[in-house]
């Protein structure tokens, strides 16, 4: 027997936490009956459906890197008809994005059907560093760089975890800064700078841990190498 969320993750639907949300939304049925109980157990004899489509564990794990352009939603489908990252992924296997990049941001985004790895990379307790290059309006003050390094209290009262921050270049009008954050709050970097009084003009994720985007062009994908896959599994 296996918990339903783990079974769904092995089918390449989403991470286990993402599958929990699908279960709560009533999108999963087992043997013809809708299931909303997160403690549900299934086995190989059960017929599991997602949005009315039978799903089965993936036979082969897929790992893909995308250089997401701005103007794409990080989801595999969108009810509003917006462009999604699914439009840029060319594979017959069912995959899903690991984590998110907001609509206006670009950069490194990973896709897989390996639900266990996705769960590990996105779970807050693992604190995996994600590095971004950011251009903001104005010349950043030294005390604001220090604040980012120590943690910033956002508009909702949440204090961000200490981040790495390095000013790369700048003048009186703009500042280019490299940030490594260790939590994945929604639009965290944009909210940090808004709290400090700056506007984010450009935001690009360039690395997850030591896995780097490199020279991959916007809108292009590549399969991860064996060493890269093994590295992610050790995080």
Secondary structure by P-SEA (a helix, b strand, c coil): cccaaaaaaaaccccaaaaaaaaaaccccccccccccccccccccbbbbccccccccccbbbbbbbbccccccccccccccccccccccccccbbbbccccccccccbbbbcccaaaaaaacccccbbbbbbbbbbcccccaaaaaaaaacccccccccccbbbbbbccccccbbbbbbbbcccccaaaaaaaaaacccccbbbbccccccccccccccbbbbbcaaaaaaaaac
